[in-house]
Amino acid sequence: MKTIELKQANAPLSDYAREVGRQAVLVVNNGKPVAVLSSVKGMDAESIALANSPKFAAIIERSRARQTTEGGIPIEEVRRSLGMPATKRNGKTKRVQRGK
């Protein structure tokens, strides 16, 4: 990742955007990050918006904390409750019995 001090970032934005193909560009002000230019190749606008949303990040953080404190539901239980086939393990399908 290339780092550039805000006061020294006086090239046109297009110059920095071209560098993103090789590495991300981190802009800092007095050594503290203020912006980053990174590739979004293969992403759609909604994914980019979510990836940069503080509100979405807070939701994910709360969910991870809750998972840590309360635990979760095993995937096989979720699949069973949705009537989905079991996941494959070692090339063999594990049978799921419904109603248990």
Distance bins in CASP14 RR format, pairs under 12 A and 6 or more apart:
PFRMAT RR
TARGET T0000
AUTHOR 0000-0000-0000
RMODE 2
METHOD distances of the structure
MODEL  1
1 19 0 0 0 0 0 1 0 0 0 0 0
1 20 0 0 0 0 0 1 0 0 0 0 0
1 21 0 0 0 0 0 1 0 0 0 0 0
1 22 0 0 0 0 0 1 0 0 0 0 0
1 23 1 0 1 0 0 0 0 0 0 0 0
1 24 1 0 1 0 0 0 0 0 0 0 0
1 25 1 0 0 1 0 0 0 0 0 0 0
1 26 1 0 1 0 0 0 0 0 0 0 0
1 27 0 0 0 0 0 1 0 0 0 0 0
1 28 0 0 0 0 0 1 0 0 0 0 0
1 33 0 0 0 0 0 1 0 0 0 0 0
1 36 0 0 0 0 1 0 0 0 0 0 0
1 37 0 0 0 0 0 1 0 0 0 0 0
1 38 0 0 0 0 1 0 0 0 0 0 0
1 39 0 0 0 0 0 1 0 0 0 0 0
2 8 0 0 0 0 0 1 0 0 0 0 0
2 9 0 0 0 0 0 1 0 0 0 0 0
2 11 0 0 0 0 0 1 0 0 0 0 0
2 15 0 0 0 0 0 1 0 0 0 0 0
2 16 0 0 0 0 1 0 0 0 0 0 0
2 18 0 0 0 0 0 1 0 0 0 0 0
2 19 1 0 0 1 0 0 0 0 0 0 0
2 20 0 0 0 0 1 0 0 0 0 0 0
2 21 0 0 0 0 0 1 0 0 0 0 0
2 22 0 0 0 0 1 0 0 0 0 0 0
2 23 1 0 1 0 0 0 0 0 0 0 0
2 24 1 0 0 1 0 0 0 0 0 0 0
2 25 1 0 1 0 0 0 0 0 0 0 0
2 26 1 0 0 1 0 0 0 0 0 0 0
2 27 0 0 0 0 1 0 0 0 0 0 0
2 28 0 0 0 0 0 1 0 0 0 0 0
2 36 0 0 0 0 0 1 0 0 0 0 0
2 37 0 0 0 0 1 0 0 0 0 0 0
2 38 0 0 0 0 0 1 0 0 0 0 0
3 9 0 0 0 0 0 1 0 0 0 0 0
3 16 0 0 0 0 0 1 0 0 0 0 0
3 19 0 0 0 0 0 1 0 0 0 0 0
3 23 0 0 0 0 0 1 0 0 0 0 0
3 24 0 0 0 0 1 0 0 0 0 0 0
3 25 1 0 0 1 0 0 0 0 0 0 0
3 26 1 0 1 0 0 0 0 0 0 0 0
3 27 1 0 0 1 0 0 0 0 0 0 0
3 28 1 0 1 0 0 0 0 0 0 0 0
3 29 0 0 0 0 0 1 0 0 0 0 0
3 31 0 0 0 0 1 0 0 0 0 0 0
3 32 0 0 0 0 0 1 0 0 0 0 0
3 33 0 0 0 0 1 0 0 0 0 0 0
3 34 0 0 0 0 0 1 0 0 0 0 0
3 35 0 0 0 0 0 1 0 0 0 0 0
3 36 0 0 0 0 1 0 0 0 0 0 0
3 37 0 0 0 0 0 1 0 0 0 0 0
4 10 0 0 0 0 1 0 0 0 0 0 0
4 11 0 0 0 0 1 0 0 0 0 0 0
4 15 0 0 0 0 0 1 0 0 0 0 0
4 16 1 0 0 1 0 0 0 0 0 0 0
4 19 0 0 0 0 1 0 0 0 0 0 0
4 23 0 0 0 0 0 1 0 0 0 0 0
4 24 0 0 0 0 0 1 0 0 0 0 0
4 25 1 0 0 1 0 0 0 0 0 0 0
4 26 1 0 0 1 0 0 0 0 0 0 0
4 27 1 0 1 0 0 0 0 0 0 0 0
4 28 1 0 0 1 0 0 0 0 0 0 0
4 29 0 0 0 0 0 1 0 0 0 0 0
4 31 0 0 0 0 0 1 0 0 0 0 0
4 33 0 0 0 0 0 1 0 0 0 0 0
4 34 0 0 0 0 0 1 0 0 0 0 0
4 35 0 0 0 0 1 0 0 0 0 0 0
4 36 0 0 0 0 0 1 0 0 0 0 0
4 37 0 0 0 0 1 0 0 0 0 0 0
5 25 0 0 0 0 0 1 0 0 0 0 0
5 26 0 0 0 0 0 1 0 0 0 0 0
5 27 1 0 0 1 0 0 0 0 0 0 0
5 28 1 0 1 0 0 0 0 0 0 0 0
5 29 1 0 0 1 0 0 0 0 0 0 0
5 30 0 0 0 0 1 0 0 0 0 0 0
5 31 1 0 0 1 0 0 0 0 0 0 0
5 32 0 0 0 0 0 1 0 0 0 0 0
5 33 0 0 0 0 0 1 0 0 0 0 0
5 34 0 0 0 0 0 1 0 0 0 0 0
5 35 0 0 0 0 0 1 0 0 0 0 0
6 16 0 0 0 0 0 1 0 0 0 0 0
6 25 0 0 0 0 0 1 0 0 0 0 0
6 26 0 0 0 0 0 1 0 0 0 0 0
6 27 1 0 1 0 0 0 0 0 0 0 0
6 28 1 0 0 1 0 0 0 0 0 0 0
6 29 1 0 1 0 0 0 0 0 0 0 0
6 30 0 0 0 0 1 0 0 0 0 0 0
6 31 0 0 0 0 1 0 0 0 0 0 0
6 32 0 0 0 0 1 0 0 0 0 0 0
6 33 0 0 0 0 0 1 0 0 0 0 0
6 34 1 0 0 1 0 0 0 0 0 0 0
6 35 0 0 0 0 1 0 0 0 0 0 0
7 27 0 0 0 0 0 1 0 0 0 0 0
7 28 0 0 0 0 1 0 0 0 0 0 0
7 29 1 0 0 1 0 0 0 0 0 0 0
7 30 0 0 0 0 1 0 0 0 0 0 0
7 31 0 0 0 0 0 1 0 0 0 0 0
7 34 0 0 0 0 0 1 0 0 0 0 0
8 16 0 0 0 0 0 1 0 0 0 0 0
8 27 0 0 0 0 1 0 0 0 0 0 0
8 28 0 0 0 0 1 0 0 0 0 0 0
8 29 0 0 0 0 0 1 0 0 0 0 0
8 30 0 0 0 0 0 1 0 0 0 0 0
8 31 0 0 0 0 0 1 0 0 0 0 0
9 15 0 0 0 0 1 0 0 0 0 0 0
9 16 1 0 0 1 0 0 0 0 0 0 0
9 19 0 0 0 0 0 1 0 0 0 0 0
9 25 0 0 0 0 1 0 0 0 0 0 0
9 26 0 0 0 0 0 1 0 0 0 0 0
9 27 1 0 1 0 0 0 0 0 0 0 0
9 28 0 0 0 0 1 0 0 0 0 0 0
9 29 0 0 0 0 1 0 0 0 0 0 0
9 34 0 0 0 0 1 0 0 0 0 0 0
9 35 0 0 0 0 1 0 0 0 0 0 0
9 37 0 0 0 0 0 1 0 0 0 0 0
10 16 0 0 0 0 0 1 0 0 0 0 0
10 27 0 0 0 0 0 1 0 0 0 0 0
11 17 0 0 0 0 0 1 0 0 0 0 0
11 18 0 0 0 0 1 0 0 0 0 0 0
11 19 0 0 0 0 1 0 0 0 0 0 0
11 25 0 0 0 0 0 1 0 0 0 0 0
11 27 0 0 0 0 0 1 0 0 0 0 0
11 37 0 0 0 0 0 1 0 0 0 0 0
12 18 0 0 0 0 1 0 0 0 0 0 0
12 19 0 0 0 0 0 1 0 0 0 0 0
13 19 0 0 0 0 0 1 0 0 0 0 0
13 20 0 0 0 0 0 1 0 0 0 0 0
13 25 0 0 0 0 0 1 0 0 0 0 0
13 27 0 0 0 0 0 1 0 0 0 0 0
13 35 0 0 0 0 0 1 0 0 0 0 0
13 37 0 0 0 0 1 0 0 0 0 0 0
14 20 0 0 0 0 0 1 0 0 0 0 0
14 37 0 0 0 0 0 1 0 0 0 0 0
15 25 0 0 0 0 1 0 0 0 0 0 0
15 37 0 0 0 0 0 1 0 0 0 0 0
16 22 0 0 0 0 0 1 0 0 0 0 0
16 23 0 0 0 0 0 1 0 0 0 0 0
16 24 0 0 0 0 0 1 0 0 0 0 0
16 25 1 0 1 0 0 0 0 0 0 0 0
16 26 0 0 0 0 0 1 0 0 0 0 0
16 27 0 0 0 0 1 0 0 0 0 0 0
16 35 0 0 0 0 1 0 0 0 0 0 0
16 36 0 0 0 0 0 1 0 0 0 0 0
16 37 1 0 1 0 0 0 0 0 0 0 0
16 38 0 0 0 0 0 1 0 0 0 0 0
17 24 0 0 0 0 0 1 0 0 0 0 0
17 25 0 0 0 0 1 0 0 0 0 0 0
17 37 1 0 0 1 0 0 0 0 0 0 0
17 38 0 0 0 0 0 1 0 0 0 0 0
17 39 0 0 0 0 1 0 0 0 0 0 0
17 40 0 0 0 0 0 1 0 0 0 0 0
18 25 0 0 0 0 1 0 0 0 0 0 0
18 37 0 0 0 0 0 1 0 0 0 0 0
18 39 0 0 0 0 0 1 0 0 0 0 0
19 25 1 0 1 0 0 0 0 0 0 0 0
19 26 0 0 0 0 0 1 0 0 0 0 0
19 27 0 0 0 0 0 1 0 0 0 0 0
19 36 0 0 0 0 0 1 0 0 0 0 0
19 37 1 0 0 1 0 0 0 0 0 0 0
19 38 0 0 0 0 0 1 0 0 0 0 0
19 39 0 0 0 0 0 1 0 0 0 0 0
20 26 0 0 0 0 0 1 0 0 0 0 0
20 36 0 0 0 0 1 0 0 0 0 0 0
20 37 1 0 1 0 0 0 0 0 0 0 0
20 38 1 0 0 1 0 0 0 0 0 0 0
20 39 1 0 1 0 0 0 0 0 0 0 0
20 40 0 0 0 0 1 0 0 0 0 0 0
20 41 0 0 0 0 1 0 0 0 0 0 0
21 37 0 0 0 0 1 0 0 0 0 0 0
21 38 0 0 0 0 1 0 0 0 0 0 0
21 39 1 0 1 0 0 0 0 0 0 0 0
21 40 0 0 0 0 0 1 0 0 0 0 0
21 41 0 0 0 0 1 0 0 0 0 0 0
22 37 0 0 0 0 0 1 0 0 0 0 0
22 38 0 0 0 0 0 1 0 0 0 0 0
22 39 0 0 0 0 1 0 0 0 0 0 0
23 36 0 0 0 0 0 1 0 0 0 0 0
23 37 0 0 0 0 1 0 0 0 0 0 0
23 38 0 0 0 0 1 0 0 0 0 0 0
23 39 0 0 0 0 1 0 0 0 0 0 0
24 33 0 0 0 0 0 1 0 0 0 0 0
24 35 0 0 0 0 0 1 0 0 0 0 0
24 36 1 0 1 0 0 0 0 0 0 0 0
24 37 1 0 0 1 0 0 0 0 0 0 0
24 38 1 0 1 0 0 0 0 0 0 0 0
24 39 1 0 0 1 0 0 0 0 0 0 0
24 40 0 0 0 0 0 1 0 0 0 0 0
25 33 0 0 0 0 0 1 0 0 0 0 0
25 34 0 0 0 0 0 1 0 0 0 0 0
25 35 0 0 0 0 1 0 0 0 0 0 0
25 36 1 0 0 1 0 0 0 0 0 0 0
25 37 1 0 1 0 0 0 0 0 0 0 0
25 38 1 0 0 1 0 0 0 0 0 0 0
25 39 0 0 0 0 0 1 0 0 0 0 0
26 32 0 0 0 0 0 1 0 0 0 0 0
26 33 1 0 1 0 0 0 0 0 0 0 0
26 34 0 0 0 0 1 0 0 0 0 0 0
26 35 1 0 0 1 0 0 0 0 0 0 0
26 36 1 0 1 0 0 0 0 0 0 0 0
26 37 0 0 0 0 1 0 0 0 0 0 0
26 38 0 0 0 0 1 0 0 0 0 0 0
27 33 1 0 0 1 0 0 0 0 0 0 0
27 34 1 0 1 0 0 0 0 0 0 0 0
27 35 1 0 1 0 0 0 0 0 0 0 0
27 36 1 0 0 1 0 0 0 0 0 0 0
27 37 1 0 0 1 0 0 0 0 0 0 0
27 38 0 0 0 0 0 1 0 0 0 0 0
28 34 1 0 0 1 0 0 0 0 0 0 0
28 35 0 0 0 0 1 0 0 0 0 0 0
28 36 0 0 0 0 1 0 0 0 0 0 0
29 35 0 0 0 0 1 0 0 0 0 0 0
35 52 0 0 0 0 0 1 0 0 0 0 0
36 51 0 0 0 0 0 1 0 0 0 0 0
36 52 0 0 0 0 1 0 0 0 0 0 0
38 48 0 0 0 0 0 1 0 0 0 0 0
38 51 0 0 0 0 1 0 0 0 0 0 0
38 52 0 0 0 0 0 1 0 0 0 0 0
39 48 0 0 0 0 0 1 0 0 0 0 0
40 46 0 0 0 0 0 1 0 0 0 0 0
40 47 0 0 0 0 1 0 0 0 0 0 0
40 48 1 0 1 0 0 0 0 0 0 0 0
40 49 0 0 0 0 0 1 0 0 0 0 0
40 51 0 0 0 0 1 0 0 0 0 0 0
40 52 0 0 0 0 0 1 0 0 0 0 0
41 47 0 0 0 0 0 1 0 0 0 0 0
41 48 0 0 0 0 0 1 0 0 0 0 0
42 48 0 0 0 0 1 0 0 0 0 0 0
43 49 0 0 0 0 1 0 0 0 0 0 0
43 50 0 0 0 0 1 0 0 0 0 0 0
43 51 1 0 0 1 0 0 0 0 0 0 0
43 52 0 0 0 0 0 1 0 0 0 0 0
44 50 0 0 0 0 0 1 0 0 0 0 0
44 51 0 0 0 0 0 1 0 0 0 0 0
45 51 0 0 0 0 0 1 0 0 0 0 0
45 52 0 0 0 0 0 1 0 0 0 0 0
46 52 0 0 0 0 0 1 0 0 0 0 0
46 53 0 0 0 0 0 1 0 0 0 0 0
46 56 0 0 0 0 0 1 0 0 0 0 0
47 53 0 0 0 0 0 1 0 0 0 0 0
47 56 0 0 0 0 0 1 0 0 0 0 0
48 56 0 0 0 0 0 1 0 0 0 0 0
49 55 0 0 0 0 0 1 0 0 0 0 0
49 56 0 0 0 0 1 0 0 0 0 0 0
49 57 0 0 0 0 0 1 0 0 0 0 0
50 56 1 0 1 0 0 0 0 0 0 0 0
50 57 0 0 0 0 1 0 0 0 0 0 0
50 59 0 0 0 0 1 0 0 0 0 0 0
50 60 0 0 0 0 1 0 0 0 0 0 0
51 57 0 0 0 0 1 0 0 0 0 0 0
51 60 0 0 0 0 0 1 0 0 0 0 0
53 59 0 0 0 0 1 0 0 0 0 0 0
53 60 0 0 0 0 1 0 0 0 0 0 0
54 60 0 0 0 0 0 1 0 0 0 0 0
54 61 0 0 0 0 0 1 0 0 0 0 0
55 61 0 0 0 0 0 1 0 0 0 0 0
55 62 0 0 0 0 0 1 0 0 0 0 0
56 62 0 0 0 0 0 1 0 0 0 0 0
56 63 0 0 0 0 0 1 0 0 0 0 0
57 63 0 0 0 0 0 1 0 0 0 0 0
57 64 0 0 0 0 0 1 0 0 0 0 0
58 64 0 0 0 0 0 1 0 0 0 0 0
58 65 0 0 0 0 0 1 0 0 0 0 0
59 65 0 0 0 0 0 1 0 0 0 0 0
59 66 0 0 0 0 0 1 0 0 0 0 0
60 66 0 0 0 0 0 1 0 0 0 0 0
60 67 0 0 0 0 0 1 0 0 0 0 0
61 67 0 0 0 0 0 1 0 0 0 0 0
61 68 0 0 0 0 0 1 0 0 0 0 0
62 68 0 0 0 0 0 1 0 0 0 0 0
62 69 0 0 0 0 0 1 0 0 0 0 0
62 70 0 0 0 0 0 1 0 0 0 0 0
63 69 0 0 0 0 0 1 0 0 0 0 0
63 70 0 0 0 0 0 1 0 0 0 0 0
63 71 0 0 0 0 0 1 0 0 0 0 0
63 72 0 0 0 0 0 1 0 0 0 0 0
64 70 0 0 0 0 0 1 0 0 0 0 0
64 71 0 0 0 0 0 1 0 0 0 0 0
64 72 0 0 0 0 0 1 0 0 0 0 0
65 71 0 0 0 0 0 1 0 0 0 0 0
66 72 0 0 0 0 1 0 0 0 0 0 0
67 73 0 0 0 0 0 1 0 0 0 0 0
72 78 0 0 0 0 1 0 0 0 0 0 0
73 79 0 0 0 0 0 1 0 0 0 0 0
73 80 0 0 0 0 0 1 0 0 0 0 0
73 81 0 0 0 0 1 0 0 0 0 0 0
73 82 0 0 0 0 0 1 0 0 0 0 0
74 80 0 0 0 0 1 0 0 0 0 0 0
74 81 0 0 0 0 0 1 0 0 0 0 0
74 86 0 0 0 0 0 1 0 0 0 0 0
74 87 0 0 0 0 0 1 0 0 0 0 0
74 96 0 0 0 0 0 1 0 0 0 0 0
75 81 0 0 0 0 0 1 0 0 0 0 0
75 82 0 0 0 0 0 1 0 0 0 0 0
75 84 0 0 0 0 1 0 0 0 0 0 0
75 86 0 0 0 0 1 0 0 0 0 0 0
75 87 1 0 0 1 0 0 0 0 0 0 0
75 89 0 0 0 0 0 1 0 0 0 0 0
75 94 0 0 0 0 0 1 0 0 0 0 0
75 96 0 0 0 0 0 1 0 0 0 0 0
76 82 0 0 0 0 0 1 0 0 0 0 0
76 83 0 0 0 0 0 1 0 0 0 0 0
76 84 0 0 0 0 1 0 0 0 0 0 0
76 85 0 0 0 0 0 1 0 0 0 0 0
76 86 1 0 0 1 0 0 0 0 0 0 0
76 87 1 0 0 1 0 0 0 0 0 0 0
76 89 0 0 0 0 0 1 0 0 0 0 0
76 94 1 0 0 1 0 0 0 0 0 0 0
76 95 0 0 0 0 0 1 0 0 0 0 0
76 96 1 0 0 1 0 0 0 0 0 0 0
76 97 0 0 0 0 0 1 0 0 0 0 0
76 98 0 0 0 0 0 1 0 0 0 0 0
76 100 0 0 0 0 0 1 0 0 0 0 0
77 83 0 0 0 0 0 1 0 0 0 0 0
77 84 0 0 0 0 0 1 0 0 0 0 0
77 86 0 0 0 0 0 1 0 0 0 0 0
77 87 0 0 0 0 0 1 0 0 0 0 0
77 96 0 0 0 0 1 0 0 0 0 0 0
77 97 0 0 0 0 0 1 0 0 0 0 0
77 98 0 0 0 0 0 1 0 0 0 0 0
77 99 0 0 0 0 0 1 0 0 0 0 0
77 100 0 0 0 0 1 0 0 0 0 0 0
78 84 0 0 0 0 1 0 0 0 0 0 0
78 86 0 0 0 0 0 1 0 0 0 0 0
78 87 0 0 0 0 0 1 0 0 0 0 0
78 96 0 0 0 0 0 1 0 0 0 0 0
79 85 1 0 0 1 0 0 0 0 0 0 0
79 86 1 0 0 1 0 0 0 0 0 0 0
79 87 1 0 0 1 0 0 0 0 0 0 0
79 88 0 0 0 0 0 1 0 0 0 0 0
79 93 0 0 0 0 0 1 0 0 0 0 0
79 94 0 0 0 0 1 0 0 0 0 0 0
79 95 0 0 0 0 0 1 0 0 0 0 0
79 96 1 0 0 1 0 0 0 0 0 0 0
79 97 0 0 0 0 0 1 0 0 0 0 0
79 98 0 0 0 0 0 1 0 0 0 0 0
80 86 0 0 0 0 1 0 0 0 0 0 0
80 87 0 0 0 0 0 1 0 0 0 0 0
80 94 0 0 0 0 0 1 0 0 0 0 0
80 95 0 0 0 0 0 1 0 0 0 0 0
80 96 1 0 1 0 0 0 0 0 0 0 0
80 97 1 0 0 1 0 0 0 0 0 0 0
80 98 1 0 0 1 0 0 0 0 0 0 0
80 99 1 0 0 1 0 0 0 0 0 0 0
80 100 1 0 0 1 0 0 0 0 0 0 0
81 96 0 0 0 0 1 0 0 0 0 0 0
81 98 0 0 0 0 1 0 0 0 0 0 0
81 99 0 0 0 0 1 0 0 0 0 0 0
81 100 0 0 0 0 0 1 0 0 0 0 0
82 96 0 0 0 0 0 1 0 0 0 0 0
82 98 0 0 0 0 0 1 0 0 0 0 0
83 96 1 0 0 1 0 0 0 0 0 0 0
83 97 0 0 0 0 0 1 0 0 0 0 0
83 98 1 0 0 1 0 0 0 0 0 0 0
83 99 0 0 0 0 1 0 0 0 0 0 0
84 93 0 0 0 0 0 1 0 0 0 0 0
84 96 1 0 0 1 0 0 0 0 0 0 0
84 98 0 0 0 0 0 1 0 0 0 0 0
85 93 1 0 0 1 0 0 0 0 0 0 0
85 94 0 0 0 0 1 0 0 0 0 0 0
85 95 0 0 0 0 1 0 0 0 0 0 0
85 96 1 0 0 1 0 0 0 0 0 0 0
85 98 0 0 0 0 0 1 0 0 0 0 0
86 92 0 0 0 0 1 0 0 0 0 0 0
86 93 1 0 1 0 0 0 0 0 0 0 0
86 94 1 0 1 0 0 0 0 0 0 0 0
86 95 1 0 1 0 0 0 0 0 0 0 0
86 96 1 0 1 0 0 0 0 0 0 0 0
86 97 0 0 0 0 1 0 0 0 0 0 0
86 98 0 0 0 0 0 1 0 0 0 0 0
87 93 0 0 0 0 1 0 0 0 0 0 0
87 94 1 0 0 1 0 0 0 0 0 0 0
87 95 0 0 0 0 0 1 0 0 0 0 0
87 96 0 0 0 0 1 0 0 0 0 0 0
88 94 1 0 0 1 0 0 0 0 0 0 0
88 95 0 0 0 0 0 1 0 0 0 0 0
88 96 0 0 0 0 0 1 0 0 0 0 0
89 95 0 0 0 0 0 1 0 0 0 0 0
END
